[in-house]
Amino acid sequence: MEGLEQRSLLEIMEEYPEAEALFRSYDSALGECVVCMRLFETPEGLEEKEPRIFKGLVKALEELIKG
């Protein structure tokens, strides 16, 4: 899980398929399909580009994966 925030959404979903639902939960706030349009971006990059929408994404992802 180390460095998870630096991996692309695609890489994360390949290893942790359950992360797709978390990423899709941001679709309505962003107004587009996150998985479709931001697949090669990192969670950290999304938080930096759109902090109002993606604030806490890295933390939520880490919690999801820890179980």
N, C-alpha and C positions, 0 to 999 in steps of 0.2 A: 504494500500500500504506500510505501515511501515514494514521494515524488508524484503522487497521483494528480495533484493540481497542475503539473506540467505536461501531462499526457493529453492527447486529443480525446474528444468525446467518443470517437470511433474506437480508439484503443481501450478506453475504459469499458465500453459496452461489450467489446470482445471478451474481456476477462470477467466482467461483472454484468451480465445481461439485465439484472434487476435495476441497474442504474438508468435504463431507458425510461422507465416510468417517472423517475425523478426529473430527468431532463425535459420530458414532455409536459411536466406540470408547470413549466414556465412559458409554454406556448401562448396562452391567452394574454398574459401580461406583456409579452414581447410583440404579439400580433403576427407571429409567423411560427412555423414549425422549427423548433430549436434543433432537433435531430436532422432535419432536412437541410437547413440553411447554415448551420454552425458546426457541422460534423467534424471539421478538422481544427476547430479552435479548442483551447484548453479551458478548464473551469476557471483557472486563475485569470486568464485573458478575458473571459466573459465578465467576471466580477469587475475587472478594471475598465472595460469598455462601457458596460451598462450597470453601474453599481446600484442604481435605483431598483432595477429588476432582479439582478442576480446576487444581491447582497446575501451572504451566508451559504452560497452554493457549495463551496469547498467543504465547509463544516457539515452540511447536510449529507454530502456525498460520503465523507469519512464515517459519519454515524450510520448511514445505510450499509456500508460495507462491513463495518465492525459487527453489525447485527444487533 
